[in-house]
Amino acid sequence: MGMITFITGPVRSGKSSWAVAKATEWGEGVVFVATYRPDPSDPEMAERLRRHRAERPRGWRTLEAPADPAAALAALVPRPSGVVMDCLTLWLGDRMDASDHAILEAWDRQLRTFATAPWPVILVSNEVGWSLVPEAPEMRRFRDLAGWLNQRAAQAAEDAWLCVAGCRVRLK
């Protein structure tokens, strides 16, 4: 059975680099699951992606699977020694045209698959609900959904961590 580790925190808190450092313990067969659909009209985001790629060990495979990461992982040959999925809020952003119910069910399916995978999984997510209440209804909806998805991920995880200012706090 797969072991899920959940790492959350605000932007630039150190969660992604710590997830990569933790996953290096699994050897060179790690697969990094990228959940962002690249947008050629966004050069700033392209630069962010380039920096993230440069932080990963060279031997790792990158799997761009924003639609269904669990299914894409199940089809991989050879099997990974471990998986880092970064990040849940980008996965959510790609689904905002669906109903809340459909999004929550899709995430529950991903979690069930990760929990039974033959490799460990690190799920990285952003905490977006610690600031002002967004003015726009769609942003409030996104914040609420991110909170619900994070709760589900933490509940399914064996280990859950909060990163803030480069420091880690074990939640469970």
MOSULWO-V494831 format. One record per backbone hydrogen bond with DSSP energy under -1.0 kcal/mol. CO is the residue of the C=O (numbers start at 1). NH is the residue of the N-H. Records with the same first field share a line. If there is no record, write none. Layout:
CO: NH, NH
//
This chain:
3: 121
4: 158, 159
5: 123
6: 161
7: 125
8: 163
9: 127
10: 13
13: 166
14: 18
15: 19
16: 20
17: 21
18: 22
19: 23
20: 24
22: 25
23: 26
24: 27
29: 81
30: 61
31: 84
32: 63
33: 86
34: 65
39: 42
42: 46
43: 47
44: 48
45: 49
46: 50
47: 51
48: 52
49: 53
50: 54
51: 55
53: 56
57: 60
61: 32
63: 34, 65
68: 72
69: 73
70: 74
71: 75
73: 76
82: 31
83: 122
84: 33
85: 124
87: 91
88: 92
89: 93
90: 94
92: 95
95: 98
99: 103
100: 104
101: 105
102: 106
103: 107
104: 108
105: 109
106: 110
107: 111
108: 112
109: 113
110: 114
111: 115
114: 117
120: 83
121: 5
122: 85
123: 7
124: 88
136: 140
137: 141
138: 142
139: 143
140: 144
141: 145
142: 146
143: 147
144: 148
145: 149
146: 150
147: 151
148: 152
149: 153
150: 154
151: 155
152: 156
153: 157
159: 6
160: 171, 172
161: 8
162: 169
164: 167
167: 164
169: 162
//
